[in-house]
């Protein structure tokens, strides 16, 4: 025998019917209808779930929310979104703008360098993973080292390559004659 569902007396029967009929979306209607069916009949949760085409756990969750908070317990947006944060998006953006100015001056910028700044802004220790997520959230990509030094001289590099090739050729020619 399944446990009978209990519905808290937040609304009268007439108010409950009107509240169920005033649902704006299908999902909202399903949540409200689960409360109405539990109030109306002594059905177990699995039967209400089968009638509504949802899981039994969903019915228990919806009735629990209604019983704890009343009609406001079922009026929610959903599960997605940013549930916790250390900084608002605007604060994060301002922090990265300051870091971008430094990177524009030729300084190498890594997540480890940003970690201290983020911790100062937050006021507590945060993980390096949080900094990587912050960078990803704002569209930053992984920075990699430059293939050449900023102050490198391409002409000097080519001259060095030619000298090195000449030396290598003369050394190999010298070893071939002595053998």
C-alpha positions in Angstrom: 0.0 0.0 0.0 1.5 3.3 -1.1 1.6 6.3 1.2 -1.3 8.7 0.7 -0.5 12.1 -0.5 -1.3 15.0 1.9 -2.2 18.5 0.6 -1.8 21.4 3.0 -4.9 23.6 3.3 -3.4 26.7 1.8 -6.4 27.3 -0.5 -10.0 26.3 -0.4 -11.4 23.9 -2.9 -12.8 26.7 -5.1 -9.6 28.7 -5.0 -7.6 25.5 -5.8 -9.7 24.9 -8.9 -9.4 28.5 -10.1 -5.6 28.5 -9.4 -5.2 25.2 -11.4 -7.2 26.7 -14.4 -5.2 29.9 -14.4 -1.9 28.2 -15.3 0.0 30.0 -18.1 2.1 27.1 -19.4 1.7 23.4 -19.8 4.4 22.7 -17.1 2.8 25.0 -14.7 -0.6 23.3 -15.4 0.9 19.9 -14.7 2.4 21.0 -11.4 -0.9 22.6 -10.3 -2.9 19.6 -11.5 -0.8 17.2 -9.5 -1.8 19.2 -6.4 -5.5 19.2 -7.4 -5.5 15.5 -8.1 -3.9 14.7 -4.8 -6.5 16.9 -3.0 -9.4 15.4 -5.0 -8.7 11.7 -4.8 -6.7 9.5 -2.4 -4.5 8.4 -5.2 -0.9 7.3 -4.7 1.9 9.4 -6.3 2.6 6.8 -9.0 -0.9 6.9 -10.3 -0.9 10.8 -10.5 2.4 10.6 -12.2 1.1 8.1 -14.8 -1.9 10.3 -15.5 0.2 13.4 -16.0 3.0 11.6 -17.8 5.7 12.6 -15.4 7.9 10.7 -12.8 6.7 9.8 -9.4 9.6 11.8 -7.9 8.3 14.9 -9.7 4.8 14.5 -8.1 6.4 14.1 -4.6 8.6 17.2 -5.2 5.7 19.4 -6.4 3.5 18.4 -3.5 6.3 18.9 -1.0 6.9 22.4 -2.4 3.2 23.3 -2.3 2.9 22.0 1.2 5.9 24.0 2.4 5.3 27.3 0.6 1.8 27.3 -0.7 1.0 28.4 -4.3 4.3 30.3 -4.5 6.2 27.1 -4.1 5.3 25.9 -7.6 5.7 29.2 -9.3 9.4 28.9 -10.3 11.5 29.5 -13.3 13.3 26.2 -13.6 16.6 24.7 -12.7 19.0 26.3 -15.1 21.1 29.5 -14.7 23.8 30.7 -12.5 22.9 29.5 -9.1 26.0 30.7 -7.2 28.6 33.2 -7.9 31.4 35.2 -6.2 31.1 38.2 -8.4 28.4 39.7 -10.6 29.0 39.5 -14.4 29.7 43.3 -14.5 32.4 43.0 -11.8 34.0 40.1 -13.6 34.0 42.1 -16.8 35.6 45.1 -15.1 38.3 42.8 -13.6 39.1 41.4 -17.1 39.2 44.8 -18.7 41.9 45.8 -16.3 43.8 42.6 -17.0 43.4 43.1 -20.8 45.1 46.5 -20.6 48.1 44.9 -18.9 48.2 42.2 -21.6 48.0 44.9 -24.3 51.3 46.3 -22.9 53.1 43.1 -23.8 52.9 41.3 -20.4 52.1 37.6 -20.5 48.8 37.0 -18.8 47.9 33.6 -17.4 45.1 32.3 -15.2 47.6 31.9 -12.4 48.4 35.6 -12.7 44.7 36.4 -12.5 44.1 34.2 -9.5 45.4 36.8 -7.0 43.4 39.6 -8.5 40.2 37.5 -8.5 40.8 36.5 -4.9 41.3 40.1 -3.9 38.1 41.1 -5.7 36.1 38.2 -4.1 37.6 38.6 -0.7 38.3 35.0 -0.2 40.3 32.1 -1.7 39.0 30.7 -5.0 40.3 27.8 -7.0 42.2 28.1 -10.3 39.3 26.2 -11.9 37.0 29.2 -11.0 39.4 31.5 -12.8 39.4 29.3 -15.9 35.6 29.2 -15.8 35.5 33.0 -15.5 37.8 33.3 -18.5 35.6 30.9 -20.5 32.4 32.7 -19.5 33.7 35.9 -20.9 34.9 34.4 -24.2 38.6 34.4 -23.4 40.7 31.7 -25.0 43.7 29.9 -23.7 46.8 32.1 -24.2 49.9 30.4 -25.4 53.5 31.6 -25.5 54.6 33.6 -28.5 56.6 31.6 -31.1 59.2 34.3 -31.2 60.4 37.0 -28.8 58.9 40.4 -29.2 62.4 42.0 -29.6 63.8 39.3 -31.9 65.7 40.4 -35.0 64.8 38.3 -38.0 67.8 39.4 -40.0 70.2 38.3 -37.3 68.4 35.0 -37.0 68.8 34.3 -40.8 72.5 35.3 -40.6 73.0 32.9 -37.7 71.3 30.1 -39.6 73.6 30.6 -42.6 76.7 30.6 -40.4 75.6 27.5 -38.5 74.9 25.7 -41.8 78.3 26.7 -43.2 80.0 25.4 -40.0 78.1 22.2 -40.1 79.0 21.6 -43.7 82.7 22.2 -43.2 82.7 20.0 -40.1 81.1 17.1 -42.0 83.3 17.6 -45.0 86.4 17.6 -42.7 85.3 14.3 -41.1 84.7 12.7 -44.4 88.2 13.4 -45.7 89.9 12.1 -42.5 88.1 8.8 -42.7 
